[in-house]
Amino acid sequence: MDKEQLKLHTIDQLSSETIGFDILKYVCLPNMLGTEKDAILYFSGRDLARNIEITSLDDLIYLFEKFRWGKLELVKQKKHELIFHLMSDDIVHRLRSPLDVDFRMEAGFIAEMIQRIHGRHCEAAEKVNEKLYRVQFQVVFTD
C-alpha cells in the first residue's frame, strides 16, 4: 500500500455529523480517481445539480444547508460574475480536519444551478480562506 492508512485518532478528529461524507469524499474518491479527482468532482457536482429541480437562488441556498455543505450566501452580483461565501460549523470542522479537503464538487454544483437559474453558461472556482474558515466561490458567466 503506497498511502499511509488512517489512524483511529485521525478519524476521531472528524465531525461526527459529516464523517461518512468526509471519509468518502476525502479518502475513498481521491484514491479511486487519482490525478483526475478535481475535474471529476467538479463535473459530479454539475451532474448532481442536473438531477434536482430548483427555480431560485433560495432553493440553492436551501440545498446547501440541507446537504450540510454549509451556509451559502451571495455577497456580490455583477453583470458577468457572482461571488458566494460558504461558512458554517461544518466548514470549520472540515478545514480543521487532518484530511486534505476541497470544495470542487460544491463549485460544480453551484455552477450548474446558477446556469439553470439564470439561463446563462457559467463556470465556478473556489478559494479557501483558512483564517476565516470561509470558502469563496466565484461564478463567471462565459457567454
N, CA, C and O atoms as a GROMACS GRO file, in nm:
protein
  572
    1MET      N    1   0.084  -0.119   0.000
    1MET     CA    2   0.000   0.000   0.000
    1MET      C    3   0.088   0.124   0.000
    1MET      O    4   0.175   0.138   0.086
    2ASP      N    5   0.067   0.215  -0.097
    2ASP     CA    6   0.152   0.333  -0.108
    2ASP      C    7   0.114   0.443  -0.009
    2ASP      O    8   0.202   0.512   0.042
    3LYS      N    9  -0.014   0.459   0.018
    3LYS     CA   10  -0.059   0.564   0.108
    3LYS      C   11  -0.064   0.515   0.252
    3LYS      O   12  -0.089   0.398   0.279
    4GLU      N   13  -0.040   0.608   0.342
    4GLU     CA   14  -0.049   0.576   0.484
    4GLU      C   15  -0.195   0.554   0.522
    4GLU      O   16  -0.284   0.627   0.477
    5GLN      N   17  -0.219   0.455   0.604
    5GLN     CA   18  -0.355   0.426   0.648
    5GLN      C   19  -0.400   0.530   0.751
    5GLN      O   20  -0.318   0.586   0.825
    6LEU      N   21  -0.531   0.556   0.754
    6LEU     CA   22  -0.588   0.647   0.853
    6LEU      C   23  -0.577   0.586   0.992
    6LEU      O   24  -0.607   0.468   1.012
    7LYS      N   25  -0.535   0.665   1.084
    7LYS     CA   26  -0.526   0.619   1.223
    7LYS      C   27  -0.658   0.651   1.293
    7LYS      O   28  -0.730   0.744   1.255
    8LEU      N   29  -0.690   0.574   1.396
    8LEU     CA   30  -0.815   0.596   1.468
    8LEU      C   31  -0.823   0.735   1.528
    8LEU      O   32  -0.930   0.796   1.527
    9HIS      N   33  -0.711   0.788   1.579
    9HIS     CA   34  -0.716   0.922   1.637
    9HIS      C   35  -0.743   1.028   1.529
    9HIS      O   36  -0.799   1.133   1.559
   10THR      N   37  -0.705   1.001   1.406
   10THR     CA   38  -0.738   1.091   1.295
   10THR      C   39  -0.888   1.090   1.269
   10THR      O   40  -0.949   1.195   1.250
   11ILE      N   41  -0.946   0.972   1.268
   11ILE     CA   42  -1.090   0.958   1.247
   11ILE      C   43  -1.167   1.025   1.361
   11ILE      O   44  -1.272   1.085   1.338
   12ASP      N   45  -1.115   1.015   1.483
   12ASP     CA   46  -1.180   1.079   1.598
   12ASP      C   47  -1.184   1.232   1.585
   12ASP      O   48  -1.270   1.296   1.646
   13GLN      N   49  -1.094   1.290   1.507
   13GLN     CA   50  -1.089   1.435   1.490
   13GLN      C   51  -1.194   1.487   1.391
   13GLN      O   52  -1.216   1.608   1.382
   14LEU      N   53  -1.257   1.397   1.318
   14LEU     CA   54  -1.356   1.438   1.218
   14LEU      C   55  -1.490   1.466   1.284
   14LEU      O   56  -1.522   1.411   1.390
   15SER      N   57  -1.568   1.553   1.222
   15SER     CA   58  -1.701   1.586   1.273
   15SER      C   59  -1.790   1.463   1.264
   15SER      O   60  -1.800   1.401   1.159
   16SER      N   61  -1.854   1.429   1.374
   16SER     CA   62  -1.942   1.311   1.373
   16SER      C   63  -2.064   1.334   1.286
   16SER      O   64  -2.127   1.238   1.240
   17GLU      N   65  -2.099   1.460   1.261
   17GLU     CA   66  -2.216   1.492   1.180
   17GLU      C   67  -2.195   1.460   1.032
   17GLU      O   68  -2.289   1.422   0.963
   18THR      N   69  -2.072   1.476   0.985
   18THR     CA   70  -2.044   1.460   0.841
   18THR      C   71  -1.937   1.356   0.812
   18THR      O   72  -1.883   1.353   0.702
   19ILE      N   73  -1.907   1.271   0.909
   19ILE     CA   74  -1.794   1.179   0.894
   19ILE      C   75  -1.807   1.085   0.774
   19ILE      O   76  -1.709   1.060   0.704
   20GLY      N   77  -1.926   1.034   0.749
   20GLY     CA   78  -1.944   0.943   0.635
   20GLY      C   79  -1.913   1.011   0.504
   20GLY      O   80  -1.842   0.956   0.419
   21PHE      N   81  -1.967   1.131   0.486
   21PHE     CA   82  -1.941   1.210   0.366
   21PHE      C   83  -1.792   1.241   0.354
   21PHE      O   84  -1.734   1.226   0.247
   22ASP      N   85  -1.731   1.285   0.464
   22ASP     CA   86  -1.590   1.323   0.461
   22ASP      C   87  -1.499   1.206   0.425
   22ASP      O   88  -1.407   1.222   0.345
   23ILE      N   89  -1.524   1.090   0.482
   23ILE     CA   90  -1.442   0.972   0.451
   23ILE      C   91  -1.454   0.936   0.304
   23ILE      O   92  -1.354   0.910   0.237
   24LEU      N   93  -1.576   0.934   0.254
   24LEU     CA   94  -1.596   0.901   0.111
   24LEU      C   95  -1.528   1.004   0.021
   24LEU      O   96  -1.455   0.968  -0.071
   25LYS      N   97  -1.555   1.132   0.048
   25LYS     CA   98  -1.507   1.237  -0.042
   25LYS      C   99  -1.357   1.261  -0.035
   25LYS      O  100  -1.294   1.288  -0.137
   26TYR      N  101  -1.299   1.251   0.084
   26TYR     CA  102  -1.159   1.290   0.100
   26TYR      C  103  -1.062   1.173   0.115
   26TYR      O  104  -0.940   1.193   0.117
   27VAL      N  105  -1.114   1.050   0.125
   27VAL     CA  106  -1.026   0.934   0.134
   27VAL      C  107  -1.052   0.839   0.017
   27VAL      O  108  -0.962   0.812  -0.062
   28CYS      N  109  -1.175   0.789   0.006
   28CYS     CA  110  -1.205   0.688  -0.098
   28CYS      C  111  -1.196   0.745  -0.239
   28CYS      O  112  -1.126   0.689  -0.324
   29LEU      N  113  -1.265   0.855  -0.265
   29LEU     CA  114  -1.268   0.909  -0.401
   29LEU      C  115  -1.131   0.950  -0.453
   29LEU      O  116  -1.098   0.917  -0.567
   30PRO      N  117  -1.049   1.021  -0.376
   30PRO     CA  118  -0.916   1.054  -0.428
   30PRO      C  119  -0.833   0.930  -0.462
   30PRO      O  120  -0.758   0.931  -0.560
   31ASN      N  121  -0.846   0.824  -0.383
   31ASN     CA  122  -0.774   0.701  -0.414
   31ASN      C  123  -0.820   0.641  -0.545
   31ASN      O  124  -0.739   0.591  -0.623
   32MET      N  125  -0.950   0.645  -0.570
   32MET     CA  126  -1.005   0.585  -0.692
   32MET      C  127  -0.986   0.674  -0.815
   32MET      O  128  -0.963   0.623  -0.925
   33LEU      N  129  -0.995   0.805  -0.798
   33LEU     CA  130  -0.994   0.896  -0.912
   33LEU      C  131  -0.855   0.944  -0.952
   33LEU      O  132  -0.835   0.988  -1.066
   34GLY      N  133  -0.761   0.936  -0.861
   34GLY     CA  134  -0.623   0.974  -0.892
   34GLY      C  135  -0.610   1.119  -0.935
   34GLY      O  136  -0.671   1.208  -0.876
   35THR      N  137  -0.530   1.141  -1.038
   35THR     CA  138  -0.499   1.278  -1.081
   35THR      C  139  -0.618   1.350  -1.144
   35THR      O  140  -0.614   1.472  -1.160
   36GLU      N  141  -0.721   1.277  -1.180
   36GLU     CA  142  -0.840   1.338  -1.241
   36GLU      C  143  -0.945   1.378  -1.137
   36GLU      O  144  -1.055   1.420  -1.172
   37LYS      N  145  -0.910   1.364  -1.009
   37LYS     CA  146  -1.004   1.387  -0.899
   37LYS      C  147  -1.075   1.522  -0.908
   37LYS      O  148  -1.197   1.529  -0.899
   38ASP      N  149  -0.999   1.629  -0.926
   38ASP     CA  150  -1.060   1.763  -0.925
   38ASP      C  151  -1.163   1.780  -1.036
   38ASP      O  152  -1.273   1.830  -1.012
   39ALA      N  153  -1.128   1.740  -1.156
   39ALA     CA  154  -1.221   1.754  -1.270
   39ALA      C  155  -1.344   1.666  -1.251
   39ALA      O  156  -1.456   1.709  -1.278
   40ILE      N  157  -1.323   1.543  -1.207
   40ILE     CA  158  -1.436   1.451  -1.190
   40ILE      C  159  -1.530   1.499  -1.080
   40ILE      O  160  -1.652   1.492  -1.095
   41LEU      N  161  -1.475   1.548  -0.969
   41LEU     CA  162  -1.560   1.600  -0.862
   41LEU      C  163  -1.639   1.722  -0.909
   41LEU      O  164  -1.757   1.736  -0.877
   42TYR      N  165  -1.574   1.810  -0.984
   42TYR     CA  166  -1.644   1.929  -1.036
   42TYR      C  167  -1.762   1.887  -1.123
   42TYR      O  168  -1.873   1.936  -1.106
   43PHE      N  169  -1.737   1.796  -1.217
   43PHE     CA  170  -1.844   1.755  -1.307
   43PHE      C  171  -1.946   1.664  -1.238
   43PHE      O  172  -2.060   1.654  -1.283
   44SER      N  173  -1.906   1.598  -1.130
   44SER     CA  174  -2.003   1.523  -1.049
   44SER      C  175  -2.100   1.619  -0.981
   44SER      O  176  -2.219   1.591  -0.972
   45GLY      N  177  -2.048   1.731  -0.934
   45GLY     CA  178  -2.134   1.834  -0.875
   45GLY      C  179  -2.232   1.889  -0.976
   45GLY      O  180  -2.349   1.911  -0.946
   46ARG      N  181  -2.183   1.913  -1.097
   46ARG     CA  182  -2.272   1.962  -1.204
   46ARG      C  183  -2.379   1.857  -1.235
   46ARG      O  184  -2.496   1.891  -1.252
   47ASP      N  185  -2.338   1.731  -1.243
   47ASP     CA  186  -2.433   1.624  -1.273
   47ASP      C  187  -2.538   1.611  -1.163
   47ASP      O  188  -2.657   1.595  -1.193
   48LEU      N  189  -2.496   1.618  -1.039
   48LEU     CA  190  -2.591   1.612  -0.928
   48LEU      C  191  -2.694   1.725  -0.941
   48LEU      O  192  -2.814   1.703  -0.922
   49ALA      N  193  -2.647   1.845  -0.973
   49ALA     CA  194  -2.737   1.960  -0.986
   49ALA      C  195  -2.840   1.939  -1.097
   49ALA      O  196  -2.954   1.984  -1.085
   50ARG      N  197  -2.801   1.871  -1.202
   50ARG     CA  198  -2.895   1.846  -1.314
   50ARG      C  199  -3.009   1.754  -1.273
   50ARG      O  200  -3.113   1.751  -1.339
   51ASN      N  201  -2.990   1.680  -1.167
   51ASN     CA  202  -3.090   1.583  -1.122
   51ASN      C  203  -3.183   1.636  -1.014
   51ASN      O  204  -3.265   1.561  -0.960
   52ILE      N  205  -3.170   1.764  -0.980
   52ILE     CA  206  -3.253   1.824  -0.876
   52ILE      C  207  -3.326   1.944  -0.934
   52ILE      O  208  -3.265   2.031  -0.996
   53GLU      N  209  -3.456   1.948  -0.914
   53GLU     CA  210  -3.537   2.058  -0.967
   53GLU      C  211  -3.530   2.177  -0.872
   53GLU      O  212  -3.563   2.166  -0.754
   54ILE      N  213  -3.488   2.291  -0.926
   54ILE     CA  214  -3.491   2.416  -0.849
   54ILE      C  215  -3.540   2.528  -0.938
   54ILE      O  216  -3.540   2.516  -1.061
   55THR      N  217  -3.583   2.636  -0.876
   55THR     CA  218  -3.631   2.751  -0.953
   55THR      C  219  -3.569   2.883  -0.910
   55THR      O  220  -3.588   2.985  -0.976
   56SER      N  221  -3.496   2.883  -0.798
   56SER     CA  222  -3.446   3.011  -0.748
   56SER      C  223  -3.316   2.994  -0.670
   56SER      O  224  -3.275   2.883  -0.635
   57LEU      N  225  -3.253   3.107  -0.646
   57LEU     CA  226  -3.133   3.111  -0.564
   57LEU      C  227  -3.162   3.063  -0.422
   57LEU      O  228  -3.078   2.999  -0.360
   58ASP      N  229  -3.281   3.093  -0.372
   58ASP     CA  230  -3.320   3.045  -0.239
   58ASP      C  231  -3.319   2.893  -0.233
   58ASP      O  232  -3.283   2.835  -0.130
   59ASP      N  233  -3.359   2.827  -0.343
   59ASP     CA  234  -3.355   2.680  -0.348
   59ASP      C  235  -3.211   2.630  -0.336
   59ASP      O  236  -3.185   2.532  -0.267
   60LEU      N  237  -3.118   2.696  -0.405
   60LEU     CA  238  -2.977   2.657  -0.399
   60LEU      C  239  -2.924   2.672  -0.256
   60LEU      O  240  -2.857   2.582  -0.205
   61ILE      N  241  -2.953   2.783  -0.194
   61ILE     CA  242  -2.909   2.808  -0.056
   61ILE      C  243  -2.969   2.703   0.038
   61ILE      O  244  -2.900   2.651   0.126
   62TYR      N  245  -3.096   2.672   0.019
   62TYR     CA  246  -3.162   2.569   0.099
   62TYR      C  247  -3.093   2.434   0.083
   62TYR      O  248  -3.069   2.364   0.182
   63LEU      N  249  -3.060   2.397  -0.040
   63LEU     CA  250  -2.996   2.266  -0.064
   63LEU      C  251  -2.860   2.257   0.003
   63LEU      O  252  -2.825   2.151   0.056
   64PHE      N  253  -2.782   2.364   0.002
   64PHE     CA  254  -2.652   2.361   0.069
   64PHE      C  255  -2.669   2.332   0.218
   64PHE      O  256  -2.594   2.252   0.274
   65GLU      N  257  -2.766   2.395   0.279
   65GLU     CA  258  -2.789   2.369   0.421
   65GLU      C  259  -2.843   2.228   0.443
   65GLU      O  260  -2.804   2.161   0.538
   66LYS      N  261  -2.933   2.184   0.357
   66LYS     CA  262  -2.992   2.051   0.369
   66LYS      C  263  -2.886   1.942   0.354
   66LYS      O  264  -2.889   1.841   0.425
   67PHE      N  265  -2.791   1.963   0.261
   67PHE     CA  266  -2.683   1.866   0.240
   67PHE      C  267  -2.572   1.877   0.344
   67PHE      O  268  -2.477   1.799   0.343
   68ARG      N  269  -2.583   1.974   0.435
   68ARG     CA  270  -2.481   2.002   0.537
   68ARG      C  271  -2.349   2.043   0.473
   68ARG      O  272  -2.242   2.014   0.525
   69TRP      N  273  -2.359   2.111   0.359
   69TRP     CA  274  -2.240   2.163   0.292
   69TRP      C  275  -2.203   2.299   0.348
   69TRP      O  276  -2.092   2.347   0.322
   70GLY      N  277  -2.292   2.363   0.424
   70GLY     CA  278  -2.263   2.492   0.482
   70GLY      C  279  -2.369   2.595   0.449
   70GLY      O  280  -2.466   2.566   0.378
   71LYS      N  281  -2.350   2.715   0.501
   71LYS     CA  282  -2.442   2.827   0.477
   71LYS      C  283  -2.387   2.908   0.361
   71LYS      O  284  -2.283   2.974   0.372
   72LEU      N  285  -2.458   2.903   0.249
   72LEU     CA  286  -2.416   2.972   0.127
   72LEU      C  287  -2.483   3.109   0.123
   72LEU      O  288  -2.603   3.122   0.147
   73GLU      N  289  -2.402   3.210   0.091
   73GLU     CA  290  -2.455   3.347   0.085
   73GLU      C  291  -2.402   3.418  -0.038
   73GLU      O  292  -2.281   3.416  -0.064
   74LEU      N  293  -2.490   3.480  -0.114
   74LEU     CA  294  -2.449   3.563  -0.227
   74LEU      C  295  -2.402   3.697  -0.171
   74LEU      O  296  -2.480   3.768  -0.107
   75VAL      N  297  -2.275   3.732  -0.195
   75VAL     CA  298  -2.221   3.856  -0.137
   75VAL      C  299  -2.195   3.964  -0.241
   75VAL      O  300  -2.182   4.081  -0.206
   76LYS      N  301  -2.186   3.926  -0.368
   76LYS     CA  302  -2.163   4.026  -0.473
   76LYS      C  303  -2.224   3.977  -0.603
   76LYS      O  304  -2.213   3.859  -0.638
   77GLN      N  305  -2.289   4.068  -0.672
   77GLN     CA  306  -2.350   4.033  -0.800
   77GLN      C  307  -2.317   4.142  -0.901
   77GLN      O  308  -2.351   4.259  -0.883
   78LYS      N  309  -2.249   4.101  -1.009
   78LYS     CA  310  -2.218   4.191  -1.120
   78LYS      C  311  -2.278   4.132  -1.247
   78LYS      O  312  -2.337   4.024  -1.245
   79LYS      N  313  -2.262   4.204  -1.356
   79LYS     CA  314  -2.319   4.159  -1.483
   79LYS      C  315  -2.265   4.023  -1.527
   79LYS      O  316  -2.341   3.939  -1.577
   80HIS      N  317  -2.136   4.000  -1.508
   80HIS     CA  318  -2.072   3.877  -1.557
   80HIS      C  319  -2.016   3.790  -1.445
   80HIS      O  320  -1.939   3.697  -1.472
   81GLU      N  321  -2.053   3.818  -1.320
   81GLU     CA  322  -1.991   3.745  -1.209
   81GLU      C  323  -2.080   3.748  -1.085
   81GLU      O  324  -2.147   3.846  -1.056
   82LEU      N  325  -2.078   3.637  -1.013
   82LEU     CA  326  -2.141   3.628  -0.882
   82LEU      C  327  -2.035   3.578  -0.784
   82LEU      O  328  -1.952   3.494  -0.819
   83ILE      N  329  -2.038   3.631  -0.662
   83ILE     CA  330  -1.947   3.584  -0.557
   83ILE      C  331  -2.032   3.532  -0.442
   83ILE      O  332  -2.121   3.601  -0.392
   84PHE      N  333  -2.003   3.409  -0.401
   84PHE     CA  334  -2.070   3.347  -0.288
   84PHE      C  335  -1.968   3.320  -0.178
   84PHE      O  336  -1.851   3.296  -0.206
   85HIS      N  337  -2.012   3.325  -0.054
   85HIS     CA  338  -1.932   3.280   0.059
   85HIS      C  339  -2.004   3.161   0.122
   85HIS      O  340  -2.126   3.157   0.131
   86LEU      N  341  -1.924   3.065   0.165
   86LEU     CA  342  -1.975   2.946   0.232
   86LEU      C  343  -1.910   2.938   0.368
   86LEU      O  344  -1.788   2.932   0.380
   87MET      N  345  -1.994   2.937   0.472
   87MET     CA  346  -1.944   2.930   0.610
   87MET      C  347  -2.041   2.846   0.692
   87MET      O  348  -2.160   2.839   0.660
   88SER      N  349  -1.991   2.784   0.796
   88SER     CA  350  -2.074   2.712   0.893
   88SER      C  351  -1.980   2.638   0.988
   88SER      O  352  -1.859   2.632   0.966
   89ASP      N  353  -2.038   2.582   1.092
   89ASP     CA  354  -1.959   2.498   1.182
   89ASP      C  355  -1.904   2.378   1.107
   89ASP      O  356  -1.792   2.335   1.134
   90ASP      N  357  -1.982   2.322   1.014
   90ASP     CA  358  -1.934   2.208   0.936
   90ASP      C  359  -1.812   2.246   0.852
   90ASP      O  360  -1.720   2.165   0.836
   91ILE      N  361  -1.810   2.367   0.798
   91ILE     CA  362  -1.694   2.413   0.720
   91ILE      C  363  -1.573   2.426   0.812
   91ILE      O  364  -1.463   2.386   0.775
   92VAL      N  365  -1.593   2.481   0.930
   92VAL     CA  366  -1.483   2.492   1.028
   92VAL      C  367  -1.427   2.354   1.058
   92VAL      O  368  -1.305   2.336   1.057
   93HIS      N  369  -1.514   2.255   1.084
   93HIS     CA  370  -1.468   2.119   1.113
   93HIS      C  371  -1.392   2.060   0.995
   93HIS      O  372  -1.289   1.996   1.014
   94ARG      N  373  -1.442   2.082   0.874
   94ARG     CA  374  -1.375   2.027   0.756
   94ARG      C  375  -1.237   2.089   0.739
   94ARG      O  376  -1.140   2.018   0.713
   95LEU      N  377  -1.227   2.222   0.755
   95LEU     CA  378  -1.099   2.289   0.736
   95LEU      C  379  -1.000   2.258   0.848
   95LEU      O  380  -0.879   2.262   0.825
   96ARG      N  381  -1.049   2.228   0.965
   96ARG     CA  382  -0.960   2.192   1.077
   96ARG      C  383  -0.922   2.045   1.076
   96ARG      O  384  -0.831   2.004   1.148
   97SER      N  385  -0.989   1.965   0.996
   97SER     CA  386  -0.965   1.821   0.997
   97SER      C  387  -0.827   1.791   0.938
   97SER      O  388  -0.772   1.872   0.863
   98PRO      N  389  -0.772   1.676   0.972
   98PRO     CA  390  -0.641   1.638   0.918
   98PRO      C  391  -0.647   1.591   0.772
   98PRO      O  392  -0.544   1.560   0.714
   99LEU      N  393  -0.766   1.586   0.715
   99LEU     CA  394  -0.780   1.542   0.577
   99LEU      C  395  -0.751   1.656   0.480
   99LEU      O  396  -0.762   1.774   0.515
  100ASP      N  397  -0.714   1.621   0.358
  100ASP     CA  398  -0.691   1.719   0.253
  100ASP      C  399  -0.826   1.749   0.189
  100ASP      O  400  -0.870   1.678   0.099
  101VAL      N  401  -0.893   1.856   0.236
  101VAL     CA  402  -1.029   1.885   0.192
  101VAL      C  403  -1.029   1.977   0.070
  101VAL      O  404  -0.935   2.054   0.048
  102ASP      N  405  -1.135   1.968  -0.007
  102ASP     CA  406  -1.154   2.057  -0.121
  102ASP      C  407  -1.303   2.083  -0.138
  102ASP      O  408  -1.386   2.022  -0.070
  103PHE      N  409  -1.335   2.173  -0.227
  103PHE     CA  410  -1.474   2.211  -0.249
  103PHE      C  411  -1.507   2.212  -0.398
  103PHE      O  412  -1.587   2.294  -0.444
  104ARG      N  413  -1.444   2.121  -0.473
  104ARG     CA  414  -1.465   2.113  -0.618
  104ARG      C  415  -1.606   2.068  -0.653
  104ARG      O  416  -1.668   2.122  -0.744
  105MET      N  417  -1.657   1.969  -0.581
  105MET     CA  418  -1.792   1.921  -0.610
  105MET      C  419  -1.894   2.032  -0.586
  105MET      O  420  -1.988   2.050  -0.664
  106GLU      N  421  -1.877   2.106  -0.478
  106GLU     CA  422  -1.967   2.215  -0.446
  106GLU      C  423  -1.960   2.324  -0.553
  106GLU      O  424  -2.061   2.383  -0.590
  107ALA      N  425  -1.838   2.351  -0.604
  107ALA     CA  426  -1.822   2.450  -0.711
  107ALA      C  427  -1.898   2.408  -0.836
  107ALA      O  428  -1.966   2.489  -0.898
  108GLY      N  429  -1.886   2.282  -0.872
  108GLY     CA  430  -1.960   2.232  -0.988
  108GLY      C  431  -2.110   2.239  -0.969
  108GLY      O  432  -2.184   2.274  -1.061
  109PHE      N  433  -2.154   2.207  -0.848
  109PHE     CA  434  -2.297   2.212  -0.815
  109PHE      C  435  -2.349   2.355  -0.830
  109PHE      O  436  -2.454   2.378  -0.890
  110ILE      N  437  -2.275   2.451  -0.775
  110ILE     CA  438  -2.314   2.592  -0.785
  110ILE      C  439  -2.318   2.636  -0.931
  110ILE      O  440  -2.414   2.699  -0.974
  111ALA      N  441  -2.214   2.602  -1.007
  111ALA     CA  442  -2.208   2.643  -1.148
  111ALA      C  443  -2.331   2.596  -1.225
  111ALA      O  444  -2.392   2.673  -1.298
  112GLU      N  445  -2.365   2.470  -1.209
  112GLU     CA  446  -2.479   2.415  -1.284
  112GLU      C  447  -2.611   2.477  -1.239
  112GLU      O  448  -2.696   2.509  -1.322
  113MET      N  449  -2.628   2.493  -1.108
  113MET     CA  450  -2.752   2.552  -1.058
  113MET      C  451  -2.768   2.697  -1.104
  113MET      O  452  -2.876   2.738  -1.146
  114ILE      N  453  -2.660   2.775  -1.098
  114ILE     CA  454  -2.666   2.915  -1.142
  114ILE      C  455  -2.693   2.920  -1.292
  114ILE      O  456  -2.769   3.006  -1.339
  115GLN      N  457  -2.632   2.831  -1.368
  115GLN     CA  458  -2.656   2.826  -1.512
  115GLN      C  459  -2.803   2.800  -1.541
  115GLN      O  460  -2.861   2.861  -1.631
  116ARG      N  461  -2.863   2.710  -1.465
  116ARG     CA  462  -3.005   2.678  -1.484
  116ARG      C  463  -3.095   2.794  -1.439
  116ARG      O  464  -3.194   2.825  -1.506
  117ILE      N  465  -3.062   2.856  -1.327
  117ILE     CA  466  -3.144   2.965  -1.274
  117ILE      C  467  -3.140   3.086  -1.368
  117ILE      O  468  -3.243   3.146  -1.398
  118HIS      N  469  -3.020   3.122  -1.415
  118HIS     CA  470  -3.002   3.242  -1.497
  118HIS      C  471  -3.014   3.216  -1.647
  118HIS      O  472  -3.030   3.310  -1.725
  119GLY      N  473  -3.008   3.089  -1.687
  119GLY     CA  474  -3.015   3.059  -1.830
  119GLY      C  475  -2.893   3.107  -1.907
  119GLY      O  476  -2.903   3.138  -2.026
  120ARG      N  477  -2.778   3.114  -1.839
  120ARG     CA  478  -2.653   3.159  -1.900
  120ARG      C  479  -2.542   3.061  -1.864
  120ARG      O  480  -2.536   3.011  -1.752
  121HIS      N  481  -2.455   3.033  -1.961
  121HIS     CA  482  -2.342   2.944  -1.936
  121HIS      C  483  -2.247   3.008  -1.835
  121HIS      O  484  -2.221   3.129  -1.841
  122CYS      N  485  -2.197   2.927  -1.743
  122CYS     CA  486  -2.104   2.979  -1.643
  122CYS      C  487  -2.014   2.868  -1.590
  122CYS      O  488  -2.041   2.749  -1.609
  123GLU      N  489  -1.908   2.908  -1.523
  123GLU     CA  490  -1.817   2.818  -1.453
  123GLU      C  491  -1.793   2.876  -1.315
  123GLU      O  492  -1.813   2.996  -1.292
  124ALA      N  493  -1.752   2.790  -1.222
  124ALA     CA  494  -1.727   2.836  -1.085
  124ALA      C  495  -1.591   2.786  -1.037
  124ALA      O  496  -1.548   2.676  -1.072
  125ALA      N  497  -1.527   2.867  -0.957
  125ALA     CA  498  -1.400   2.830  -0.895
  125ALA      C  499  -1.410   2.864  -0.747
  125ALA      O  500  -1.480   2.957  -0.708
  126GLU      N  501  -1.338   2.788  -0.667
  126GLU     CA  502  -1.343   2.810  -0.523
  126GLU      C  503  -1.207   2.855  -0.471
  126GLU      O  504  -1.102   2.821  -0.526
  127LYS      N  505  -1.212   2.931  -0.362
  127LYS     CA  506  -1.091   2.979  -0.295
  127LYS      C  507  -1.116   2.968  -0.146
  127LYS      O  508  -1.213   3.023  -0.094
  128VAL      N  509  -1.028   2.898  -0.076
  128VAL     CA  510  -1.045   2.874   0.067
  128VAL      C  511  -0.966   2.978   0.146
  128VAL      O  512  -0.848   3.001   0.119
  129ASN      N  513  -1.032   3.040   0.243
  129ASN     CA  514  -0.967   3.130   0.337
  129ASN      C  515  -0.964   3.056   0.471
  129ASN      O  516  -1.062   3.055   0.544
  130GLU      N  517  -0.850   2.995   0.501
  130GLU     CA  518  -0.839   2.912   0.621
  130GLU      C  519  -0.840   2.995   0.749
  130GLU      O  520  -0.879   2.944   0.855
  131LYS      N  521  -0.800   3.121   0.742
  131LYS     CA  522  -0.802   3.206   0.862
  131LYS      C  523  -0.945   3.240   0.903
  131LYS      O  524  -0.977   3.244   1.022
  132LEU      N  525  -1.031   3.264   0.804
  132LEU     CA  526  -1.171   3.298   0.833
  132LEU      C  527  -1.262   3.177   0.830
  132LEU      O  528  -1.382   3.188   0.857
  133TYR      N  529  -1.206   3.060   0.797
  133TYR     CA  530  -1.286   2.937   0.781
  133TYR      C  531  -1.402   2.962   0.685
  133TYR      O  532  -1.518   2.934   0.715
  134ARG      N  533  -1.366   3.016   0.569
  134ARG     CA  534  -1.466   3.052   0.470
  134ARG      C  535  -1.419   3.008   0.332
  134ARG      O  536  -1.300   3.011   0.300
  135VAL      N  537  -1.515   2.966   0.251
  135VAL     CA  538  -1.487   2.931   0.113
  135VAL      C  539  -1.558   3.033   0.025
  135VAL      O  540  -1.676   3.061   0.043
  136GLN      N  541  -1.484   3.088  -0.070
  136GLN     CA  542  -1.543   3.182  -0.165
  136GLN      C  543  -1.558   3.112  -0.299
  136GLN      O  544  -1.464   3.048  -0.348
  137PHE      N  545  -1.674   3.125  -0.358
  137PHE     CA  546  -1.700   3.071  -0.492
  137PHE      C  547  -1.720   3.188  -0.587
  137PHE      O  548  -1.805   3.275  -0.563
  138GLN      N  549  -1.643   3.190  -0.692
  138GLN     CA  550  -1.658   3.292  -0.796
  138GLN      C  551  -1.723   3.225  -0.917
  138GLN      O  552  -1.667   3.133  -0.976
  139VAL      N  553  -1.841   3.272  -0.951
  139VAL     CA  554  -1.913   3.221  -1.068
  139VAL      C  555  -1.898   3.325  -1.178
  139VAL      O  556  -1.934   3.442  -1.161
  140VAL      N  557  -1.844   3.282  -1.292
  140VAL     CA  558  -1.823   3.372  -1.405
  140VAL      C  559  -1.910   3.326  -1.521
  140VAL      O  560  -1.904   3.210  -1.562
  141PHE      N  561  -1.990   3.418  -1.573
  141PHE     CA  562  -2.072   3.387  -1.690
  141PHE      C  563  -1.983   3.392  -1.813
  141PHE      O  564  -1.910   3.488  -1.833
  142THR      N  565  -1.989   3.288  -1.893
  142THR     CA  566  -1.897   3.274  -2.006
  142THR      C  567  -1.961   3.308  -2.140
  142THR      O  568  -1.898   3.290  -2.244
  143ASP      N  569  -2.083   3.358  -2.139
  143ASP     CA  570  -2.149   3.391  -2.267
  143ASP      C  571  -2.131   3.536  -2.303
  143ASP      O  572  -2.180   3.580  -2.407
   0.00000   0.00000   0.00000
